[in-house]
């Protein structure tokens, strides 16, 4: 089992920045990748960024150059630095951890970008 606890988020103006963090606990050694997904109203959940246990990073085209995913192995955390935010970035953001057998999700944190 993996437990994920997210922090960060909130209300920010267009062009502003927000940092999300996700603390993982439990079977940390079983995690092969972690990522951040967003769920916007009326849309399907989509991947914004991911990082594998080997350090390979992947970004959605829509966030390239604006978002940065990073991890702190000592603290078992994964963060998402979100810069140059746009109103269309408004969504609930979920931390995800992938193991060989299961996906785990955090509770989600709201990011609202005002125009």
MDAnalysis code that builds the backbone (N, CA, C; Angstrom):
import MDAnalysis as mda
import numpy as np

u = mda.Universe.empty(345, n_residues=115, atom_resindex=np.repeat(np.arange(115), 3), trajectory=True)
u.add_TopologyAttr("name", ["N", "CA", "C"] * 115)
u.add_TopologyAttr("resid", np.arange(1, 116))
u.add_TopologyAttr("resname", ["UNK", "UNK", "UNK", "UNK", "UNK", "UNK", "UNK", "UNK", "UNK", "UNK", "UNK", "UNK", "UNK", "UNK", "UNK", "UNK", "UNK", "UNK", "UNK", "UNK", "UNK", "UNK", "UNK", "UNK", "UNK", "UNK", "UNK", "UNK", "UNK", "UNK", "UNK", "UNK", "UNK", "UNK", "UNK", "UNK", "UNK", "UNK", "UNK", "UNK", "UNK", "UNK", "UNK", "UNK", "UNK", "UNK", "UNK", "UNK", "UNK", "UNK", "UNK", "UNK", "UNK", "UNK", "UNK", "UNK", "UNK", "UNK", "UNK", "UNK", "UNK", "UNK", "UNK", "UNK", "UNK", "UNK", "UNK", "UNK", "UNK", "UNK", "UNK", "UNK", "UNK", "UNK", "UNK", "UNK", "UNK", "UNK", "UNK", "UNK", "UNK", "UNK", "UNK", "UNK", "UNK", "UNK", "UNK", "UNK", "UNK", "UNK", "UNK", "UNK", "UNK", "UNK", "UNK", "UNK", "UNK", "UNK", "UNK", "UNK", "UNK", "UNK", "UNK", "UNK", "UNK", "UNK", "UNK", "UNK", "UNK", "UNK", "UNK", "UNK", "UNK", "UNK", "UNK"])
u.atoms.positions = np.array([
    [0.837, -1.193, 0.000],
    [0.000, 0.000, 0.000],
    [0.875, 1.247, 0.000],
    [0.409, 2.231, -0.731],
    [1.083, 3.532, -0.769],
    [0.061, 4.594, -0.392],
    [0.457, 5.479, 0.491],
    [-0.398, 6.591, 0.864],
    [0.213, 7.886, 0.323],
    [-0.652, 8.719, -0.203],
    [-0.200, 9.981, -0.800],
    [-0.954, 11.137, -0.153],
    [-0.215, 12.137, 0.265],
    [-0.824, 13.322, 0.865],
    [-0.314, 14.548, 0.120],
    [-1.240, 15.280, -0.464],
    [-0.893, 16.461, -1.249],
    [-1.005, 17.723, -0.415],
    [-0.244, 18.698, -0.812],
    [-0.337, 20.024, -0.201],
    [-0.040, 21.058, -1.274],
    [-0.431, 22.278, -0.972],
    [-0.267, 23.355, -1.942],
    [-1.591, 23.643, -2.602],
    [-1.552, 24.333, -3.677],
    [-2.770, 24.713, -4.370],
    [-3.336, 26.004, -3.830],
    [-4.522, 26.346, -4.307],
    [-5.177, 27.565, -3.869],
    [-5.567, 28.442, -5.033],
    [-5.792, 29.703, -4.723],
    [-6.220, 30.679, -5.714],
    [-5.040, 31.549, -6.121],
    [-4.856, 31.711, -7.417],
    [-3.740, 32.493, -7.923],
    [-4.204, 33.262, -9.156],
    [-3.584, 34.373, -9.405],
    [-3.932, 35.171, -10.587],
    [-3.226, 34.628, -11.831],
    [-3.774, 34.965, -12.971],
    [-3.134, 34.597, -14.230],
    [-1.692, 35.092, -14.249],
    [-0.799, 34.188, -14.666],
    [0.620, 34.509, -14.689],
    [1.352, 34.186, -13.406],
    [0.607, 33.822, -12.395],
    [1.205, 33.523, -11.101],
    [1.770, 32.120, -11.028],
    [2.229, 31.757, -9.830],
    [2.868, 30.466, -9.611],
    [2.286, 29.777, -8.392],
    [2.323, 28.469, -8.452],
    [1.878, 27.626, -7.341],
    [2.790, 26.410, -7.297],
    [3.052, 25.956, -6.100],
    [3.845, 24.733, -5.935],
    [3.016, 23.696, -5.211],
    [2.905, 22.524, -5.826],
    [2.213, 21.395, -5.213],
    [3.241, 20.385, -4.726],
    [2.946, 19.785, -3.596],
    [3.823, 18.740, -3.072],
    [3.007, 17.512, -2.736],
    [3.640, 16.365, -2.865],
    [2.997, 15.093, -2.572],
    [3.954, 14.251, -1.748],
    [3.527, 13.920, -0.550],
    [4.344, 13.084, 0.331],
    [3.844, 11.656, 0.258],
    [4.738, 10.749, -0.045],
    [4.393, 9.334, -0.150],
    [4.871, 8.588, 1.084],
    [4.076, 7.620, 1.498],
    [4.456, 6.762, 2.619],
    [3.942, 5.358, 2.344],
    [4.424, 4.421, 3.126],
    [4.026, 3.030, 2.931],
    [5.076, 2.289, 2.131],
    [4.640, 1.557, 1.128],
    [5.538, 0.721, 0.321],
    [6.244, 1.564, -0.741],
    [7.112, 2.449, -0.271],
    [7.797, 3.390, -1.170],
    [8.631, 2.653, -2.201],
    [9.272, 1.589, -1.806],
    [10.178, 0.878, -2.705],
    [9.464, 0.244, -3.879],
    [8.137, 0.121, -3.800],
    [7.384, -0.501, -4.890],
    [6.985, 0.494, -5.983],
    [7.242, 1.768, -5.748],
    [6.829, 2.799, -6.702],
    [7.778, 2.835, -7.888],
    [7.226, 2.772, -9.086],
    [8.044, 2.848, -10.296],
    [7.952, 4.219, -10.958],
    [6.891, 4.944, -10.662],
    [6.749, 6.283, -11.229],
    [5.744, 7.065, -10.399],
    [5.895, 8.375, -10.415],
    [4.918, 9.255, -9.775],
    [4.583, 10.378, -10.737],
    [3.393, 10.899, -10.565],
    [2.989, 11.943, -11.496],
    [1.917, 12.827, -10.931],
    [1.633, 13.870, -11.675],
    [0.571, 14.799, -11.336],
    [-0.438, 14.813, -12.484],
    [-1.691, 14.645, -12.111],
    [-2.785, 14.690, -13.066],
    [-3.703, 15.844, -12.683],
    [-4.457, 16.299, -13.663],
    [-5.461, 17.313, -13.394],
    [-6.831, 16.822, -13.831],
    [-7.840, 17.290, -13.123],
    [-9.224, 17.021, -13.498],
    [-9.951, 18.351, -13.506],
    [-10.249, 18.803, -14.712],
    [-10.955, 20.071, -14.868],
    [-12.437, 19.804, -15.079],
    [-13.288, 20.742, -14.730],
    [-14.739, 20.547, -14.895],
    [-15.095, 20.193, -16.335],
    [-15.850, 19.116, -16.481],
    [-16.310, 18.712, -17.796],
    [-15.283, 17.998, -18.641],
    [-14.122, 17.718, -18.062],
    [-13.059, 17.052, -18.822],
    [-12.616, 15.781, -18.119],
    [-11.888, 14.974, -18.855],
    [-11.328, 13.762, -18.264],
    [-10.015, 14.091, -17.555],
    [-9.677, 13.235, -16.625],
    [-8.406, 13.433, -15.925],
    [-7.267, 13.221, -16.912],
    [-6.293, 14.099, -16.862],
    [-5.176, 14.008, -17.797],
    [-3.852, 14.227, -17.079],
    [-2.830, 13.609, -17.627],
    [-1.505, 13.686, -17.029],
    [-0.836, 15.000, -17.393],
    [-0.285, 15.657, -16.386],
    [0.506, 16.852, -16.620],
    [2.008, 16.543, -16.646],
    [2.457, 15.761, -15.686],
    [3.886, 15.476, -15.593],
    [4.097, 14.196, -14.805],
    [5.158, 13.497, -15.151],
    [5.501, 12.277, -14.426],
    [7.008, 12.147, -14.330],
    [7.434, 11.377, -13.334],
    [8.854, 11.104, -13.142],
    [8.988, 9.666, -12.695],
    [9.855, 8.929, -13.349],
    [10.036, 7.527, -13.001],
    [11.061, 7.386, -11.879],
    [11.150, 6.194, -11.346],
    [12.133, 5.934, -10.304],
    [13.545, 6.105, -10.845],
    [13.701, 5.974, -12.152],
    [15.007, 6.172, -12.775],
    [15.282, 7.608, -13.150],
    [14.307, 8.489, -12.887],
    [14.512, 9.906, -13.135],
    [14.018, 10.403, -14.490],
    [13.382, 9.546, -15.270],
    [12.868, 9.978, -16.571],
    [11.630, 10.846, -16.348],
    [11.612, 11.978, -17.016],
    [10.538, 12.948, -16.829],
    [9.755, 13.119, -18.122],
    [8.463, 13.260, -17.956],
    [7.586, 13.455, -19.100],
    [6.591, 14.568, -18.771],
    [6.350, 15.437, -19.748],
    [5.397, 16.531, -19.574],
    [4.362, 16.498, -20.683],
    [3.155, 16.891, -20.345],
    [2.153, 17.148, -21.368],
    [2.571, 18.396, -22.150],
    [2.228, 18.420, -23.419],
    [2.606, 19.559, -24.253],
    [2.086, 20.878, -23.689],
    [0.923, 20.810, -23.081],
    [0.281, 22.033, -22.600],
    [1.015, 22.687, -21.431],
    [1.887, 21.938, -20.774],
    [2.573, 22.502, -19.611],
    [4.075, 22.605, -19.789],
    [4.577, 22.132, -20.899],
    [6.021, 22.197, -21.139],
    [6.508, 23.633, -21.087],
    [7.597, 23.841, -20.378],
    [8.147, 25.177, -20.236],
    [7.524, 25.984, -19.119],
    [6.419, 25.502, -18.572],
    [5.751, 26.212, -17.479],
    [5.775, 25.437, -16.167],
    [5.648, 24.127, -16.256],
    [5.617, 23.283, -15.074],
    [6.921, 22.504, -14.958],
    [7.324, 22.262, -13.724],
    [8.514, 21.465, -13.465],
    [8.209, 20.454, -12.361],
    [8.439, 19.190, -12.664],
    [8.256, 18.143, -11.667],
    [9.611, 17.794, -11.081],
    [9.639, 17.543, -9.791],
    [10.901, 17.187, -9.140],
    [10.600, 16.241, -7.984],
    [11.611, 15.590, -7.512],
    [11.417, 14.673, -6.394],
    [12.549, 14.822, -5.393],
    [12.225, 14.526, -4.166],
    [13.195, 14.507, -3.080],
    [13.147, 13.115, -2.484],
    [14.095, 12.298, -2.845],
    [14.075, 10.911, -2.386],
    [14.226, 10.800, -0.869],
    [14.960, 11.708, -0.291],
    [15.172, 11.666, 1.158],
    [13.874, 11.902, 1.917],
    [13.005, 12.737, 1.341],
    [11.741, 13.061, 2.000],
    [10.569, 12.303, 1.405],
    [10.825, 11.507, 0.359],
    [9.760, 10.765, -0.323],
    [8.655, 11.699, -0.803],
    [9.069, 12.779, -1.408],
    [8.102, 13.746, -1.920],
    [8.333, 13.997, -3.411],
    [7.258, 14.327, -4.072],
    [7.298, 14.767, -5.457],
    [6.578, 16.102, -5.531],
    [7.174, 17.053, -6.198],
    [6.599, 18.388, -6.269],
    [6.342, 18.783, -7.712],
    [5.415, 19.696, -7.861],
    [5.119, 20.262, -9.172],
    [5.133, 21.774, -9.034],
    [6.129, 22.398, -9.626],
    [6.210, 23.850, -9.660],
    [5.472, 24.326, -10.902],
    [4.461, 25.134, -10.680],
    [3.596, 25.573, -11.768],
    [3.764, 27.077, -11.937],
    [4.317, 27.476, -13.053],
    [4.545, 28.890, -13.340],
    [3.699, 29.343, -14.537],
    [3.610, 30.628, -14.695],
    [2.867, 31.218, -15.825],
    [1.485, 30.601, -15.957],
    [0.800, 30.527, -14.853],
    [-0.495, 29.845, -14.828],
    [-1.537, 30.593, -15.638],
    [-2.417, 29.807, -16.245],
    [-3.494, 30.321, -17.084],
    [-4.829, 29.894, -16.487],
    [-5.901, 30.617, -16.824],
    [-7.216, 30.201, -16.313],
    [-7.563, 28.757, -16.677],
    [-7.096, 28.303, -17.822],
    [-7.392, 26.926, -18.222],
    [-6.632, 25.885, -17.405],
    [-5.735, 26.314, -16.568],
    [-5.064, 25.402, -15.643],
    [-5.910, 25.136, -14.404],
    [-7.015, 25.821, -14.276],
    [-7.901, 25.602, -13.136],
    [-8.406, 24.169, -13.141],
    [-8.166, 23.480, -12.037],
    [-8.526, 22.060, -11.962],
    [-8.229, 21.563, -10.556],
    [-8.677, 20.355, -10.305],
    [-8.219, 19.620, -9.126],
    [-7.016, 18.798, -9.576],
    [-5.936, 18.919, -8.842],
    [-4.696, 18.234, -9.188],
    [-4.489, 17.047, -8.246],
    [-4.182, 15.915, -8.848],
    [-4.022, 14.674, -8.096],
    [-2.605, 14.141, -8.249],
    [-2.058, 13.742, -7.140],
    [-0.790, 13.029, -7.151],
    [-1.074, 11.546, -7.397],
    [-0.210, 10.952, -8.174],
    [-0.391, 9.535, -8.507],
    [0.915, 8.802, -8.302],
    [0.827, 7.588, -7.802],
    [2.004, 6.733, -7.758],
    [1.664, 5.416, -8.412],
    [2.567, 4.962, -9.247],
    [2.365, 3.733, -9.994],
    [3.309, 2.664, -9.477],
    [2.741, 1.518, -9.100],
    [3.553, 0.365, -8.765],
    [3.315, -0.696, -9.829],
    [3.949, -1.823, -9.701],
    [3.768, -2.885, -10.690],
    [2.366, -3.477, -10.638],
    [1.684, -3.276, -9.535],
    [0.387, -3.924, -9.383],
    [-0.786, -2.958, -9.291],
    [-0.520, -1.683, -8.984],
    [-1.653, -0.806, -8.698],
    [-1.272, 0.655, -8.844],
    [-2.309, 1.458, -9.142],
    [-2.198, 2.911, -9.108],
    [-2.730, 3.423, -7.779],
    [-2.064, 4.401, -7.233],
    [-2.536, 5.036, -6.010],
    [-2.732, 6.524, -6.284],
    [-3.732, 7.083, -5.614],
    [-4.075, 8.485, -5.829],
    [-4.144, 9.234, -4.503],
    [-3.752, 10.492, -4.575],
    [-3.964, 11.367, -3.446],
    [-5.394, 11.868, -3.438],
    [-5.703, 12.722, -2.470],
    [-7.069, 13.190, -2.305],
    [-7.407, 14.340, -3.244],
    [-6.396, 14.926, -3.849],
    [-6.617, 16.030, -4.775],
    [-6.510, 17.371, -4.086],
    [-6.025, 18.347, -4.833],
    [-5.936, 19.704, -4.304],
    [-6.358, 20.679, -5.409],
    [-7.158, 21.644, -5.035],
    [-7.732, 22.567, -6.007],
    [-6.750, 23.688, -6.330],
    [-6.614, 23.944, -7.621],
    [-5.881, 25.122, -8.084],
    [-6.847, 25.935, -8.938],
    [-7.036, 27.171, -8.572],
    [-7.922, 28.054, -9.308],
    [-7.121, 29.259, -9.784],
    [-7.162, 29.494, -11.088],
    [-6.430, 30.607, -11.678],
    [-7.442, 31.642, -12.138],
    [-7.401, 32.792, -11.534],
    [-8.356, 33.853, -11.876],
    [-7.841, 34.671, -13.062],
    [-8.786, 35.084, -13.889],
    [-8.416, 35.867, -15.081],
    [-8.452, 37.355, -14.805],
])
